[in-house]
């Protein structure tokens, strides 16, 4: 089943999720560097990375939702809904994290704990996304057999 949200047969959702994931991991790394050095610029970098991750996550959700709506198999649809809910929870946690960081002094423990929980949710959600793509073929463009291939033959990667 091909992705309805794609450009030139390339699904948009997997192209976009790298931004929030990368920014949220970077924000946690900034928190660790801040804890080790005490330089407030690292705390500020974490704050802005979380904000960028929230925006990126919401943007990635648009083609992800389009893909989810196109799923017709009930079991795979349930995986997709769980994937979406975990991602929405992660975005909500990072949004709370972002607000708390704006109100609390650097070094507060609560925002860092929210980052850890949010990243755990993203990892679990990513695993479910991988299940949908690599096990169930969601958003994978079907490939026609070439004249030299038999139906039972597997392609070399």
Secondary structure as GFF3:
##gff-version 3
##sequence-region A 1 157
A	DSSP	beta_strand	6	7	.	.	.	ID=ss1
A	DSSP	beta_strand	10	11	.	.	.	ID=ss2
A	DSSP	alpha_helix	12	37	.	.	.	ID=ss3
A	DSSP	alpha_helix	40	70	.	.	.	ID=ss4
A	DSSP	alpha_helix	74	103	.	.	.	ID=ss5
A	DSSP	alpha_helix	109	130	.	.	.	ID=ss6
A	DSSP	pi_helix	131	135	.	.	.	ID=ss7
###
